[in-house]
């Protein structure tokens, strides 16, 4: 594809769509973003934990995940829940997830996720300089309250170091040394020094502003259909009745992408993985590092003078409603790890919920739609959407330009389940 005169239509204005638009615009393309959620009430990107995590080289589908998930299903406040429903797509997704939850799949995926994450971190450093957004590069601490939890994370740390992701196993005193002003009830942890964090809302707004400065255009509407002729998309129809022509169409609508892709004969197994966050505007203490609470699966991120607490994975379709019991589970777990805080500190805080687009093998979908010359997909990043946003945007731009991808993306083929 030649970039001269090409108009790129991106369906979806979350972090993947925005990062793709940024790099495409910088490469000289005319970009239009079709965003059904311009007021950002349903975006999974706006109020997440804001972490850039090379430490996350193990895909969501991994050994032990299913058995642990079944145990958690019995606890109304646990970090995981799958809502049973009569939905063939859900049970097909579950079957594929079960098939991929093995050591061989992890071994086959970890180097790809490492390469994507480390390159995305490098791109973040460049981006935050260009966009005047602060990227905090102090690392992430995986905090553990139990010997079993610390032992498991120590094994992960060994693998991390073996594949080039820096990990340091820390006892209680080392944890205190790295974050001396924060009270924590933990026995130790693992410090991933290459991990970073930033304010996701600020980052996304900076991308939007930069895209507009570069000549990009935003349309607040919803794609409803794709018009194809001769193996190409010739127009995208919208809910308002408009028909938008484009030379290339990128489907990057997060958990809503499979519906559009199916109109092109491309099957993208996907489930929305709902997560919540709460932001303390005046926290009692402000950690230096972002952290993950091992036994609770809760993320904690300092953002300026505020503190964001996020968690849960509810496989729930597209339901964005707030489950108060699971929200309370996040709060109680956080207070156990950080005893200077009390549940009452969260009273009156508006909870946020968002849907992570989860593929059944834990790998994104990035690439051309089979059989459609000018259609591409970029979605399915699960909990790594923000973290892998820049590298995904650059890969999309390479593909649109006809260049060989700088990272082998064959494992992320959108047609792998078709």
C-alpha angles and dihedrals in degrees: 000000000000118000093212106111095347117148113207120203114198116196105208133039102212124113095288093050092045095047089048091049091049095054094040091051091049089052091057103263125137105240132199120183116205105202124179089191107050090147086057098227094137103030116129089202103060106069106018125125093280096225129155102202126186082165089075098080094130112088121234089251101071139136114287095019095105096048092046090047092053090053091049091051088073093058117075091204098045123123093246134056134161113198107221112227140153096263120132090200091057094051092044088052090049091051092051091046090052091049091054098044095098140104094254092058091049091050091049093049107039098079092049092050090045092052093046093047098046092047091047090052090054091050090049089058090054094043097050090053091051094043098039093238121143117241111192109214102188095113134239128279119215099208121207131194097182135056089232091054094047091047091053093048090048088059090050089050091055091054091045093055091045092058096041103267110127114238130166122193107223132198121211094274093051091050089052091048092054094046105022100164096055126086111224132174098211137120094218144302148204120270115212100195096190094059118102141183140209141168104278096202092052091047094050093048090050089053091050092050092048093048091052091048088053092055099265122147133215123209118192101216142100126251111234104169144007121224113212131188127173095354094310136099107242098177145002116223119214137208091251091058099257124135116214120198121208140168092223129019122203117195106210104148099131114221090001095059100090093067092058093041091053089062086064093049092255115133113209110180105213141159128190111243105203120214134178136213136191124193122210108208095194107024121191088233131013116213119218093218132051111238146191118218103224103206094037100040090225125146121216120193131176109219111187104301093339132084124220121203117192140170155123132093111223114178095211113142107240100328111136097180117127119248102211095200093056090044088054088050090058091050096047093047092050091051092051091056094039105036095180085076129073131202089246089067088074097052113123094014114133110236119224124211130192139172120240111207104236123193116201094245095045094242126115126249108239125158147050121331107246112253096008111098099202104031126099137177131213114173144092097086093142109194092350101069096112093037094052097034099104097045091047090051091051093047090051090052091050091052094047089050091051093244124140108262112257088226124042104255099177092114089057095054108148089218097057094106097036 
